[in-house]
Amino acid sequence: MAFPAQAPVLTDEESIDVIIESEVSIIQCMADLFCNTLIEDISLLTTIDKQAATLKKLMCGFTAKESAIAAVVGASAKKSAADLGIDPAKVNCCLCNKCNCEEK
């Protein structure tokens, strides 16, 4: 009789650590891909216009991913603050410059 595999149950803190570590790995891979592969490939394009257009598209994609990572880190900081009894609204994790973090 086979027993079904069960995923380990992580605490909130362990789950957050795993998520943050995963995001760090993604950033490292993105940097490696950009610096060690894409820049060389872009330089092989025939015109400066094509190089610039390709670089712009890549940078837009990388910027979107960096923004998503910042949102994950911000959410993690707010969760940690809430766990410590701190009002998460007081945590300054602004991504849009429309922050309500300052006391009024």
A tleap script that builds the chain and sets N, CA, C and O, in Angstrom:
source leaprc.protein.ff14SB
mol = sequence {
  NMET ALA PHE PRO ALA GLN ALA PRO VAL LEU
  THR ASP GLU GLU SER ILE ASP VAL ILE ILE
  GLU SER GLU VAL SER ILE ILE GLN CYS MET
  ALA ASP LEU PHE CYS ASN THR LEU ILE GLU
  ASP ILE SER LEU LEU THR THR ILE ASP LYS
  GLN ALA ALA THR LEU LYS LYS LEU MET CYS
  GLY PHE THR ALA LYS GLU SER ALA ILE ALA
  ALA VAL VAL GLY ALA SER ALA LYS LYS SER
  ALA ALA ASP LEU GLY ILE ASP PRO ALA LYS
  VAL ASN CYS CYS LEU CYS ASN LYS CYS ASN
  CYS GLU GLU CLYS
}
set mol.1.N position { 0.843 -1.182 0.000 }
set mol.1.CA position { 0.000 0.000 0.000 }
set mol.1.C position { 0.883 1.238 0.000 }
set mol.1.O position { 1.769 1.383 0.843 }
set mol.2.N position { 0.639 2.106 -0.930 }
set mol.2.CA position { 1.434 3.330 -1.055 }
set mol.2.C position { 0.828 4.432 -0.196 }
set mol.2.O position { -0.389 4.542 -0.052 }
set mol.3.N position { 1.702 5.229 0.359 }
set mol.3.CA position { 1.254 6.368 1.152 }
set mol.3.C position { 1.468 7.638 0.336 }
set mol.3.O position { 2.515 7.800 -0.291 }
set mol.4.N position { 0.487 8.540 0.336 }
set mol.4.CA position { 0.648 9.782 -0.441 }
set mol.4.C position { 1.732 10.666 0.167 }
set mol.4.O position { 1.879 10.751 1.387 }
set mol.5.N position { 2.466 11.303 -0.691 }
set mol.5.CA position { 3.505 12.235 -0.232 }
set mol.5.C position { 2.837 13.461 0.373 }
set mol.5.O position { 1.812 13.935 -0.117 }
set mol.6.N position { 3.422 13.952 1.418 }
set mol.6.CA position { 2.896 15.147 2.056 }
set mol.6.C position { 3.971 16.222 2.072 }
set mol.6.O position { 5.123 15.979 2.429 }
set mol.7.N position { 3.562 17.398 1.680 }
set mol.7.CA position { 4.485 18.532 1.708 }
set mol.7.C position { 4.711 18.949 3.159 }
set mol.7.O position { 3.798 18.869 3.981 }
set mol.8.N position { 5.924 19.393 3.471 }
set mol.8.CA position { 6.167 19.851 4.843 }
set mol.8.C position { 5.337 21.087 5.149 }
set mol.8.O position { 5.092 21.921 4.277 }
set mol.9.N position { 4.914 21.189 6.381 }
set mol.9.CA position { 4.145 22.357 6.816 }
set mol.9.C position { 5.128 23.357 7.412 }
set mol.9.O position { 5.791 23.076 8.411 }
set mol.10.N position { 5.211 24.523 6.787 }
set mol.10.CA position { 6.137 25.555 7.240 }
set mol.10.C position { 5.397 26.575 8.088 }
set mol.10.O position { 4.204 26.816 7.900 }
set mol.11.N position { 6.114 27.162 9.012 }
set mol.11.CA position { 5.552 28.280 9.757 }
set mol.11.C position { 5.494 29.488 8.829 }
set mol.11.O position { 6.087 29.481 7.751 }
set mol.12.N position { 4.777 30.520 9.253 }
set mol.12.CA position { 4.731 31.753 8.456 }
set mol.12.C position { 6.133 32.290 8.218 }
set mol.12.O position { 6.480 32.673 7.100 }
set mol.13.N position { 6.935 32.315 9.272 }
set mol.13.CA position { 8.294 32.859 9.157 }
set mol.13.C position { 9.136 32.032 8.189 }
set mol.13.O position { 9.880 32.588 7.381 }
set mol.14.N position { 9.021 30.708 8.268 }
set mol.14.CA position { 9.768 29.842 7.352 }
set mol.14.C position { 9.300 30.048 5.907 }
set mol.14.O position { 10.111 30.063 4.981 }
set mol.15.N position { 8.007 30.203 5.727 }
set mol.15.CA position { 7.462 30.436 4.386 }
set mol.15.C position { 7.989 31.735 3.803 }
set mol.15.O position { 8.365 31.789 2.632 }
set mol.16.N position { 8.018 32.778 4.615 }
set mol.16.CA position { 8.534 34.075 4.157 }
set mol.16.C position { 10.009 33.949 3.789 }
set mol.16.O position { 10.444 34.480 2.767 }
set mol.17.N position { 10.776 33.249 4.618 }
set mol.17.CA position { 12.203 33.053 4.323 }
set mol.17.C position { 12.399 32.334 2.992 }
set mol.17.O position { 13.267 32.711 2.205 }
set mol.18.N position { 11.596 31.303 2.738 }
set mol.18.CA position { 11.699 30.553 1.484 }
set mol.18.C position { 11.366 31.457 0.300 }
set mol.18.O position { 12.046 31.420 -0.726 }
set mol.19.N position { 10.322 32.267 0.444 }
set mol.19.CA position { 9.922 33.172 -0.638 }
set mol.19.C position { 11.023 34.187 -0.924 }
set mol.19.O position { 11.381 34.406 -2.081 }
set mol.20.N position { 11.562 34.806 0.126 }
set mol.20.CA position { 12.616 35.812 -0.052 }
set mol.20.C position { 13.864 35.173 -0.661 }
set mol.20.O position { 14.484 35.761 -1.548 }
set mol.21.N position { 14.239 33.986 -0.202 }
set mol.21.CA position { 15.397 33.300 -0.782 }
set mol.21.C position { 15.167 32.996 -2.262 }
set mol.21.O position { 16.088 33.103 -3.072 }
set mol.22.N position { 13.954 32.623 -2.609 }
set mol.22.CA position { 13.629 32.360 -4.013 }
set mol.22.C position { 13.763 33.620 -4.851 }
set mol.22.O position { 14.288 33.577 -5.963 }
set mol.23.N position { 13.293 34.736 -4.325 }
set mol.23.CA position { 13.400 36.005 -5.052 }
set mol.23.C position { 14.862 36.397 -5.240 }
set mol.23.O position { 15.234 36.914 -6.293 }
set mol.24.N position { 15.683 36.158 -4.236 }
set mol.24.CA position { 17.122 36.449 -4.358 }
set mol.24.C position { 17.730 35.613 -5.473 }
set mol.24.O position { 18.529 36.117 -6.261 }
set mol.25.N position { 17.358 34.340 -5.545 }
set mol.25.CA position { 17.864 33.474 -6.610 }
set mol.25.C position { 17.442 33.983 -7.984 }
set mol.25.O position { 18.224 33.950 -8.934 }
set mol.26.N position { 16.206 34.451 -8.081 }
set mol.26.CA position { 15.714 34.984 -9.350 }
set mol.26.C position { 16.521 36.210 -9.760 }
set mol.26.O position { 16.903 36.342 -10.923 }
set mol.27.N position { 16.780 37.105 -8.813 }
set mol.27.CA position { 17.563 38.315 -9.107 }
set mol.27.C position { 18.967 37.938 -9.581 }
set mol.27.O position { 19.482 38.516 -10.538 }
set mol.28.N position { 19.577 36.972 -8.908 }
set mol.28.CA position { 20.916 36.544 -9.303 }
set mol.28.C position { 20.913 35.951 -10.713 }
set mol.28.O position { 21.823 36.216 -11.499 }
set mol.29.N position { 19.904 35.157 -11.034 }
set mol.29.CA position { 19.806 34.581 -12.380 }
set mol.29.C position { 19.581 35.665 -13.431 }
set mol.29.O position { 20.154 35.613 -14.519 }
set mol.30.N position { 18.745 36.643 -13.099 }
set mol.30.CA position { 18.493 37.740 -14.035 }
set mol.30.C position { 19.775 38.511 -14.307 }
set mol.30.O position { 20.067 38.852 -15.453 }
set mol.31.N position { 20.533 38.785 -13.268 }
set mol.31.CA position { 21.788 39.518 -13.432 }
set mol.31.C position { 22.765 38.713 -14.279 }
set mol.31.O position { 23.417 39.259 -15.169 }
set mol.32.N position { 22.865 37.420 -14.005 }
set mol.32.CA position { 23.761 36.562 -14.779 }
set mol.32.C position { 23.332 36.515 -16.244 }
set mol.32.O position { 24.164 36.648 -17.141 }
set mol.33.N position { 22.056 36.328 -16.480 }
set mol.33.CA position { 21.542 36.283 -17.850 }
set mol.33.C position { 21.835 37.581 -18.589 }
set mol.33.O position { 22.304 37.569 -19.727 }
set mol.34.N position { 21.553 38.705 -17.926 }
set mol.34.CA position { 21.746 39.997 -18.565 }
set mol.34.C position { 23.224 40.254 -18.862 }
set mol.34.O position { 23.596 40.592 -19.985 }
set mol.35.N position { 24.051 40.088 -17.844 }
set mol.35.CA position { 25.473 40.449 -17.980 }
set mol.35.C position { 26.265 39.468 -18.824 }
set mol.35.O position { 27.170 39.874 -19.553 }
set mol.36.N position { 25.945 38.198 -18.742 }
set mol.36.CA position { 26.787 37.193 -19.383 }
set mol.36.C position { 26.239 36.650 -20.698 }
set mol.36.O position { 26.957 35.959 -21.420 }
set mol.37.N position { 25.000 36.946 -21.018 }
set mol.37.CA position { 24.425 36.401 -22.242 }
set mol.37.C position { 23.793 37.479 -23.107 }
set mol.37.O position { 24.156 37.647 -24.271 }
set mol.38.N position { 22.859 38.196 -22.537 }
set mol.38.CA position { 22.057 39.115 -23.351 }
set mol.38.C position { 22.863 40.282 -23.914 }
set mol.38.O position { 22.662 40.670 -25.065 }
set mol.39.N position { 23.753 40.834 -23.135 }
set mol.39.CA position { 24.546 41.967 -23.630 }
set mol.39.C position { 25.360 41.555 -24.852 }
set mol.39.O position { 25.443 42.299 -25.829 }
set mol.40.N position { 25.959 40.368 -24.792 }
set mol.40.CA position { 26.707 39.869 -25.956 }
set mol.40.C position { 25.796 39.689 -27.158 }
set mol.40.O position { 26.141 40.077 -28.274 }
set mol.41.N position { 24.621 39.094 -26.922 }
set mol.41.CA position { 23.681 38.858 -28.017 }
set mol.41.C position { 23.176 40.164 -28.624 }
set mol.41.O position { 23.045 40.282 -29.842 }
set mol.42.N position { 22.896 41.132 -27.773 }
set mol.42.CA position { 22.413 42.426 -28.267 }
set mol.42.C position { 23.475 43.098 -29.134 }
set mol.42.O position { 23.157 43.726 -30.145 }
set mol.43.N position { 24.718 42.962 -28.736 }
set mol.43.CA position { 25.798 43.599 -29.509 }
set mol.43.C position { 25.934 43.008 -30.914 }
set mol.43.O position { 26.549 43.620 -31.788 }
set mol.44.N position { 25.373 41.843 -31.129 }
set mol.44.CA position { 25.436 41.209 -32.447 }
set mol.44.C position { 24.361 41.715 -33.397 }
set mol.44.O position { 24.407 41.436 -34.595 }
set mol.45.N position { 23.388 42.463 -32.866 }
set mol.45.CA position { 22.353 43.002 -33.745 }
set mol.45.C position { 22.977 44.014 -34.702 }
set mol.45.O position { 23.977 44.656 -34.381 }
set mol.46.N position { 22.374 44.147 -35.878 }
set mol.46.CA position { 23.024 44.868 -36.975 }
set mol.46.C position { 23.052 46.384 -36.831 }
set mol.46.O position { 23.986 47.030 -37.307 }
set mol.47.N position { 22.042 46.962 -36.180 }
set mol.47.CA position { 22.030 48.426 -36.082 }
set mol.47.C position { 21.867 48.870 -34.635 }
set mol.47.O position { 21.388 48.126 -33.780 }
set mol.48.N position { 22.279 50.093 -34.397 }
set mol.48.CA position { 22.120 50.687 -33.071 }
set mol.48.C position { 20.644 50.769 -32.706 }
set mol.48.O position { 20.277 50.551 -31.551 }
set mol.49.N position { 19.791 51.083 -33.684 }
set mol.49.CA position { 18.348 51.174 -33.417 }
set mol.49.C position { 17.791 49.841 -32.915 }
set mol.49.O position { 17.006 49.810 -31.967 }
set mol.50.N position { 18.199 48.740 -33.554 }
set mol.50.CA position { 17.741 47.416 -33.115 }
set mol.50.C position { 18.292 47.081 -31.736 }
set mol.50.O position { 17.592 46.506 -30.902 }
set mol.51.N position { 19.539 47.440 -31.503 }
set mol.51.CA position { 20.144 47.196 -30.199 }
set mol.51.C position { 19.399 47.963 -29.108 }
set mol.51.O position { 19.079 47.418 -28.052 }
set mol.52.N position { 19.130 49.245 -29.389 }
set mol.52.CA position { 18.444 50.084 -28.403 }
set mol.52.C position { 17.027 49.587 -28.142 }
set mol.52.O position { 16.594 49.543 -26.991 }
set mol.53.N position { 16.302 49.215 -29.187 }
set mol.53.CA position { 14.932 48.732 -29.027 }
set mol.53.C position { 14.897 47.435 -28.212 }
set mol.53.O position { 14.043 47.261 -27.344 }
set mol.54.N position { 15.821 46.545 -28.499 }
set mol.54.CA position { 15.887 45.277 -27.774 }
set mol.54.C position { 16.256 45.511 -26.312 }
set mol.54.O position { 15.655 44.930 -25.409 }
set mol.55.N position { 17.239 46.357 -26.094 }
set mol.55.CA position { 17.652 46.668 -24.728 }
set mol.55.C position { 16.504 47.315 -23.948 }
set mol.55.O position { 16.298 47.009 -22.773 }
set mol.56.N position { 15.764 48.201 -24.599 }
set mol.56.CA position { 14.627 48.856 -23.944 }
set mol.56.C position { 13.578 47.826 -23.522 }
set mol.56.O position { 13.070 47.884 -22.402 }
set mol.57.N position { 13.254 46.886 -24.411 }
set mol.57.CA position { 12.275 45.847 -24.075 }
set mol.57.C position { 12.751 44.996 -22.905 }
set mol.57.O position { 11.982 44.691 -21.993 }
set mol.58.N position { 14.021 44.618 -22.939 }
set mol.58.CA position { 14.575 43.820 -21.845 }
set mol.58.C position { 14.529 44.577 -20.522 }
set mol.58.O position { 14.138 44.026 -19.493 }
set mol.59.N position { 14.929 45.835 -20.559 }
set mol.59.CA position { 14.947 46.624 -19.329 }
set mol.59.C position { 13.532 46.823 -18.778 }
set mol.59.O position { 13.335 46.829 -17.563 }
set mol.60.N position { 12.556 46.982 -19.661 }
set mol.60.CA position { 11.169 47.101 -19.199 }
set mol.60.C position { 10.726 45.817 -18.502 }
set mol.60.O position { 10.078 45.865 -17.457 }
set mol.61.N position { 11.074 44.682 -19.075 }
set mol.61.CA position { 10.738 43.398 -18.452 }
set mol.61.C position { 11.432 43.216 -17.117 }
set mol.61.O position { 10.817 42.783 -16.142 }
set mol.62.N position { 12.710 43.544 -17.074 }
set mol.62.CA position { 13.460 43.417 -15.823 }
set mol.62.C position { 12.913 44.375 -14.767 }
set mol.62.O position { 12.842 44.025 -13.589 }
set mol.63.N position { 12.527 45.574 -15.182 }
set mol.63.CA position { 11.967 46.549 -14.250 }
set mol.63.C position { 10.650 46.043 -13.667 }
set mol.63.O position { 10.394 46.205 -12.474 }
set mol.64.N position { 9.822 45.437 -14.498 }
set mol.64.CA position { 8.553 44.883 -14.012 }
set mol.64.C position { 8.805 43.791 -12.977 }
set mol.64.O position { 8.124 43.737 -11.953 }
set mol.65.N position { 9.774 42.926 -13.237 }
set mol.65.CA position { 10.087 41.864 -12.281 }
set mol.65.C position { 10.665 42.451 -10.997 }
set mol.65.O position { 10.308 42.005 -9.907 }
set mol.66.N position { 11.530 43.420 -11.098 }
set mol.66.CA position { 12.083 44.062 -9.900 }
set mol.66.C position { 10.976 44.710 -9.070 }
set mol.66.O position { 11.009 44.660 -7.841 }
set mol.67.N position { 10.010 45.309 -9.733 }
set mol.67.CA position { 8.883 45.917 -9.032 }
set mol.67.C position { 8.068 44.853 -8.298 }
set mol.67.O position { 7.621 45.067 -7.171 }
set mol.68.N position { 7.882 43.710 -8.948 }
set mol.68.CA position { 7.153 42.616 -8.306 }
set mol.68.C position { 7.921 42.094 -7.089 }
set mol.68.O position { 7.323 41.792 -6.056 }
set mol.69.N position { 9.232 41.991 -7.214 }
set mol.69.CA position { 10.048 41.555 -6.079 }
set mol.69.C position { 9.941 42.563 -4.942 }
set mol.69.O position { 9.833 42.175 -3.779 }
set mol.70.N position { 9.970 43.840 -5.265 }
set mol.70.CA position { 9.830 44.876 -4.228 }
set mol.70.C position { 8.481 44.750 -3.521 }
set mol.70.O position { 8.393 44.961 -2.311 }
set mol.71.N position { 7.436 44.410 -4.264 }
set mol.71.CA position { 6.116 44.234 -3.650 }
set mol.71.C position { 6.115 43.047 -2.686 }
set mol.71.O position { 5.503 43.109 -1.620 }
set mol.72.N position { 6.796 41.976 -3.061 }
set mol.72.CA position { 6.893 40.801 -2.188 }
set mol.72.C position { 7.661 41.153 -0.907 }
set mol.72.O position { 7.249 40.788 0.193 }
set mol.73.N position { 8.766 41.857 -1.064 }
set mol.73.CA position { 9.557 42.250 0.112 }
set mol.73.C position { 8.751 43.208 0.992 }
set mol.73.O position { 8.786 43.101 2.218 }
set mol.74.N position { 8.031 44.135 0.376 }
set mol.74.CA position { 7.192 45.059 1.147 }
set mol.74.C position { 6.105 44.336 1.908 }
set mol.74.O position { 5.843 44.648 3.070 }
set mol.75.N position { 5.469 43.372 1.264 }
set mol.75.CA position { 4.424 42.594 1.937 }
set mol.75.C position { 5.018 41.796 3.092 }
set mol.75.O position { 4.402 41.666 4.149 }
set mol.76.N position { 6.208 41.269 2.885 }
set mol.76.CA position { 6.887 40.531 3.950 }
set mol.76.C position { 7.180 41.432 5.146 }
set mol.76.O position { 6.994 41.030 6.295 }
set mol.77.N position { 7.633 42.638 4.873 }
set mol.77.CA position { 7.929 43.589 5.959 }
set mol.77.C position { 6.663 43.938 6.728 }
set mol.77.O position { 6.682 44.028 7.955 }
set mol.78.N position { 5.566 44.134 6.009 }
set mol.78.CA position { 4.304 44.463 6.679 }
set mol.78.C position { 3.787 43.286 7.502 }
set mol.78.O position { 3.248 43.479 8.591 }
set mol.79.N position { 3.949 42.065 6.984 }
set mol.79.CA position { 3.540 40.869 7.733 }
set mol.79.C position { 4.368 40.740 8.998 }
set mol.79.O position { 3.832 40.460 10.070 }
set mol.80.N position { 5.675 40.946 8.878 }
set mol.80.CA position { 6.550 40.870 10.050 }
set mol.80.C position { 6.179 41.930 11.079 }
set mol.80.O position { 6.177 41.664 12.281 }
set mol.81.N position { 5.867 43.130 10.605 }
set mol.81.CA position { 5.462 44.199 11.526 }
set mol.81.C position { 4.180 43.814 12.247 }
set mol.81.O position { 4.077 43.981 13.463 }
set mol.82.N position { 3.207 43.304 11.512 }
set mol.82.CA position { 1.937 42.907 12.128 }
set mol.82.C position { 2.161 41.813 13.172 }
set mol.82.O position { 1.541 41.831 14.235 }
set mol.83.N position { 3.043 40.865 12.871 }
set mol.83.CA position { 3.352 39.793 13.830 }
set mol.83.C position { 3.977 40.337 15.113 }
set mol.83.O position { 3.843 39.741 16.182 }
set mol.84.N position { 4.662 41.478 14.994 }
set mol.84.CA position { 5.290 42.103 16.174 }
set mol.84.C position { 4.363 43.093 16.866 }
set mol.84.O position { 4.755 43.739 17.837 }
set mol.85.N position { 3.129 43.214 16.369 }
set mol.85.CA position { 2.176 44.127 16.967 }
set mol.85.C position { 2.311 45.563 16.489 }
set mol.85.O position { 1.762 46.474 17.109 }
set mol.86.N position { 3.022 45.775 15.417 }
set mol.86.CA position { 3.206 47.107 14.841 }
set mol.86.C position { 2.182 47.290 13.727 }
set mol.86.O position { 1.949 46.378 12.934 }
set mol.87.N position { 1.584 48.448 13.670 }
set mol.87.CA position { 0.616 48.737 12.616 }
set mol.87.C position { 1.314 48.651 11.259 }
set mol.87.O position { 2.230 49.431 10.997 }
set mol.88.N position { 0.906 47.720 10.389 }
set mol.88.CA position { 1.565 47.585 9.085 }
set mol.88.C position { 1.499 48.856 8.240 }
set mol.88.O position { 2.350 49.061 7.375 }
set mol.89.N position { 0.508 49.705 8.473 }
set mol.89.CA position { 0.401 50.960 7.724 }
set mol.89.C position { 1.560 51.894 8.043 }
set mol.89.O position { 1.838 52.821 7.282 }
set mol.90.N position { 2.237 51.657 9.160 }
set mol.90.CA position { 3.377 52.500 9.547 }
set mol.90.C position { 4.678 52.052 8.880 }
set mol.90.O position { 5.689 52.749 8.961 }
set mol.91.N position { 4.653 50.894 8.223 }
set mol.91.CA position { 5.841 50.389 7.549 }
set mol.91.C position { 5.948 51.084 6.203 }
set mol.91.O position { 5.022 51.037 5.394 }
set mol.92.N position { 7.080 51.728 5.968 }
set mol.92.CA position { 7.274 52.487 4.733 }
set mol.92.C position { 7.801 51.558 3.648 }
set mol.92.O position { 9.004 51.318 3.542 }
set mol.93.N position { 6.876 51.040 2.845 }
set mol.93.CA position { 7.232 50.142 1.735 }
set mol.93.C position { 6.673 50.711 0.442 }
set mol.93.O position { 6.114 49.985 -0.380 }
set mol.94.N position { 6.826 51.992 0.275 }
set mol.94.CA position { 6.197 52.672 -0.860 }
set mol.94.C position { 6.777 52.219 -2.185 }
set mol.94.O position { 7.993 52.140 -2.360 }
set mol.95.N position { 5.890 51.927 -3.105 }
set mol.95.CA position { 6.293 51.577 -4.457 }
set mol.95.C position { 5.761 52.595 -5.457 }
set mol.95.O position { 6.120 52.576 -6.634 }
set mol.96.N position { 4.894 53.490 -4.967 }
set mol.96.CA position { 4.205 54.358 -5.922 }
set mol.96.C position { 4.291 55.834 -5.542 }
set mol.96.O position { 3.724 56.677 -6.238 }
set mol.97.N position { 4.975 56.159 -4.470 }
set mol.97.CA position { 5.076 57.531 -3.968 }
set mol.97.C position { 3.722 58.104 -3.546 }
set mol.97.O position { 3.570 59.322 -3.442 }
set mol.98.N position { 2.750 57.244 -3.304 }
set mol.98.CA position { 1.449 57.667 -2.788 }
set mol.98.C position { 1.277 57.041 -1.416 }
set mol.98.O position { 0.332 56.296 -1.159 }
set mol.99.N position { 2.192 57.358 -0.569 }
set mol.99.CA position { 2.344 56.680 0.701 }
set mol.99.C position { 1.456 57.293 1.776 }
set mol.99.O position { 1.288 58.510 1.856 }
set mol.100.N position { 0.900 56.422 2.591 }
set mol.100.CA position { 0.163 56.899 3.760 }
set mol.100.C position { 0.952 56.597 5.026 }
set mol.100.O position { 0.380 56.475 6.109 }
set mol.101.N position { 2.259 56.479 4.887 }
set mol.101.CA position { 3.095 56.069 6.001 }
set mol.101.C position { 3.352 57.198 6.994 }
set mol.101.O position { 3.564 56.944 8.180 }
set mol.102.N position { 3.337 58.430 6.526 }
set mol.102.CA position { 3.624 59.534 7.419 }
set mol.102.C position { 2.431 59.767 8.346 }
set mol.102.O position { 1.272 59.692 7.939 }
set mol.103.N position { 2.757 60.051 9.594 }
set mol.103.CA position { 1.676 60.362 10.523 }
set mol.103.C position { 1.065 61.690 10.176 }
set mol.103.O position { 1.757 62.622 9.765 }
set mol.104.N position { -0.235 61.773 10.343 }
set mol.104.CA position { -0.957 62.986 9.976 }
set mol.104.C position { -1.298 63.795 11.185 }
set mol.104.O position { -1.911 64.856 11.065 }
savepdb mol mol.pdb
quit
